[in-house]
Amino acid sequence: MPISTGDEMKSRSWRLDESTYSQVPDAVYRVAVLPFGATEPHNLHLPYGTDCFEATVIGDHVCEAASKRGAKVVLLPTTPFGVQTNMRRLPLAINVNPATLDAWVTDVIDSLIASGIHKILILNSHGGNDFKPLLRTLAGKDIQVFLCDWFQMVKDVYFEIFEQPEDHAGEMETSLALAYFPQLVMHKDDGQLAADSGQTNPTRFPAVNQGWVQITRRWDLLTTNTGSGDPHAASAEKGRQVMQVIEHRLADFLVELDTTKLDEQFPF
């Protein structure tokens, strides 16, 4: 993502990576947003950094909207690596084991607590990152950590915007890429996406295929070119539509979180 300068940089006061030490010590922050991505292949047409770019642009939109409504929120830089144990056989899918990632997040949260921030939102853009067990580990401490897997929060309106189901590098992710980082989306000479159809292979077990029994899916066996979900109906307009939903819902939450007192009954 490009780095802003001058007046534009001053206007993005919610971004820690663009703030200076002349600004931060006197700033008031009550809520921190921690975006998490991954470095992994996304079919043949989307970049390895897709989850990172999504987390950054979503965090930026949401924190800007909340900040403009008076919320004292700070957006931390996006973590570029995540859990890739099921992509070990794919080149340069950079794995961080779950226990390592949890320890890393805990250290970051300790730094936030030391800076007086006790309300934290983990904004996750990678399905392999499972932070719910960590929330249970942290429960009862003098903090409140919330988790948003943004791709889960739009399920109720998904088919009002998109045609094909989304799993990985499908219609929704491709639409966001076309809207917010189109220069990184690969096309063929005829203008069509340089992607396969995102078909997946079933396992040998009906119980697994039906979802009654769960496994960690090996991506090199599940997919042909790492895509799961047909991306060809994607458009930039659909990406902007889903961003509007995410921005509205999460900005409302951040404003409420900022103004709600952190007392013994919080969040009830």
N, C-alpha and C positions, 0 to 999 in steps of 0.2 A: 504494500500500500504506500502511496506517495506521502512524504513528510511535508506538512504544511509549514509556512513561514509567515511572519508579519502579522497583519490583522486577523487573518484566518486562524493562525495558531493561537492567538489570544482568545478567540471566540470558542475554542475547544478546551475549555478549562477543566472539563470532566476527564480528560485523557492524561493519565499520569506520565505516559511516555513522551508527551509533548510539553509537559510542565517543567519549570525550572525551580531551583532552590530559592529564588527570589519570590516565588508564588506559593509554594507548597506550605512552608511553615505557618503562614498566616491564614491559609485556607481552612474552611470548615468542611469536613467530610464525615458523614454519619453512616453511609452505606458504601461498601466496596463490591464491585462486580469483577469476578475472576473468569475470563473466557478460556475455554480449553478446546483445542483442535487436535489434529493428528497429522502425520506425514505418511501418506499411503497412496497407492494408485487408485484412480477413479475412472474406470473404463478407459477408452482410448482417447477421449476428447477433453477431459477435465484434468487440471494439474494436481500434482501430489499434495499441494498445499490447500486444496479446496476447503477442508474443514477449518483450517486456520483463517482463510479469507472470510468464510461465512461467519465464524465466531467474532472476528474483528468488526466486520461491517454491521452485524446485528447489534453487537454491544455498543457500537458508536451511535447507531440510530436510536436505540433505546435510551441510552444515557443522555444523549442530546435532548430528546423529548422530555425526559424527566427533569433534567437540569433547567430547561426553559420554563418549567412549572415550579421551580424553586427548590427541587430536591437537591440535597447536598450529597452527591454521588460521585465516586471516582471509579474510572474504568482502568483496570490494570492491563499490562501487555498480555497478549494471547500466548498461552503455552503451546508450542508447536508439536509436541510429541505426546502420544497416548498409547493405550494398550493395543498391541498388534500381534498377540500370540497366535491368532488364527491366520496370519499372513506371513508367517516366518519364511515360507518358500518363495515369496515374491520379492523381487529385488528392491532394496532400499525402502522397504516398509519398516520404519524405525520404531522398534518396540521399547516401551517402558512397562515393566511388570506391575500389576495392580498394587502390590505392597509398596513398591518404590514410589509409585505415583501418589499413593495415600500419604506416605511420609513427606513427600515434597509439598503436597497441599497443606499438610499440618504445619510445616515450617513457615509457609507463606502466611497462613492464618495467624500464627504466633507473631509475625512481624506486624500484621494489621492490628492485632490486639495491643501491641506495644505502642502503636501510633494512635490508640484511642478509638479504633473502629471495631464495633462489636456486632454489626449487622452485615452479613456477607451473602452474596448470591453467586453460586457457581453456575456459569452459563456454558453449558456443554454442547459441543457440535459434533461429537464422535460417538457412535453407538457402542464402540468397544470400551468406553470409559464408564464404569459403573461406580458412581460415588455414593450410592445409598448406604452401603455398609459403613462408609466413613462417617456419614451423618450420624449413624447410630453410635459410633465410637466417640464422637465429639459431643453427643447429647449430655446435658447436665453441666457443661462448662459455662463460663461467664460470656458466652457468645450465642448467637443464633445464626446457623448456616442453613441457607435455602438452596435448593437445586432445581435448575430448569434445563431439561433436555429440549431445546427449542423445537426440534423436529417432532416431538411428542405433543406439544401444546397446540398444534394446529390440526390434529386428527379430526376434530368435530366439523371442520369446514373444508377439509382437504379436497373432497370431490366437488365442492362448489367452484374450485379454481382449476384443479388438475384432472386429467383423464386417466392416467396410468398410476398404479400403486408405486410408492417410493420405498426403496430399501437402501440403495447405495449407488450414487451417480445416476439417478433416474431423472424423472421429469422435474421434480421440485428442486433438487440440487442444481440441475442444469439451468433451470429458469433463474435461480438466484445468481448463478455465474454470468449468464447473459445480461442480467440487469446491472450487476455491480463490479464484475471484473471480466468483461467480454473479451478483452485483448488476450486472455489466457485460454479461451475456449477454442479447440482445434476444429477446423472445418475441412471438408474435401474441396476439390477444385470446383465442383458444381454448387458449392454453398451449403450442402448438407452437413450435418454433424459427422465428425470422424469417429463414430461410435458404433459398437455392435448393438444388438437389440436388448441386451441385458437379461437374457434368459438364464435360468438357473437349473441345476441338476437336482432331482430328488434323491434322498437317501434310499437305502434298501428297506427302511422300516416305516410302515404306515403310521405308527404312533409318533414318530419324529416328524414326519411330513405333515401330520395333522396338528402338531403342536402340543400333543398330550405329554410327550417326553422331550426334554430339551438337551441339546448338545451345543458345544462351541463349533460353529461351522468353519471348516477349512476352506478358505477363499479360493485356493488354487484348484480345489476339486468341485466347489459349488458353482463356479462361474467359468466363462470362457476367457474374458479379458477384464476381469475384476468388477464388472458392472452387474448390478442386480436391480432391474427395473428399466423399462424402455424410456429413453430420454427424448425421443424424436418429436414429441408434441410440445416440448419446452419452448418458452418464449420469454423475452425480457419483461413483457407486461405481466405475465403470471408471476414472475419473480417479485415485481413491485407490489402486486396484490398481496402475496403472502407476507411480504415485509410489513405492509400496513397492519395486518392482523397481529403479527408478532410485536411490532412497535406499540400498538395501542394497548395490548394486554400487559406487556412487561413494564411499560412506562407507568401505567396505572399502579401496578404493584410496587414499583420502586418509590413512587410518590407516597403511597400509603405506608410503606416500610420506613421511609425517612421520618414521617410525622408521628409514628406510633411509639409510645414510650416503652423502653426496654425494662419492664418491671418483673416482679416475681411471677405474674400470671401470663406474661408474654409467651407465645403469640395468641393466647386465648383471652 
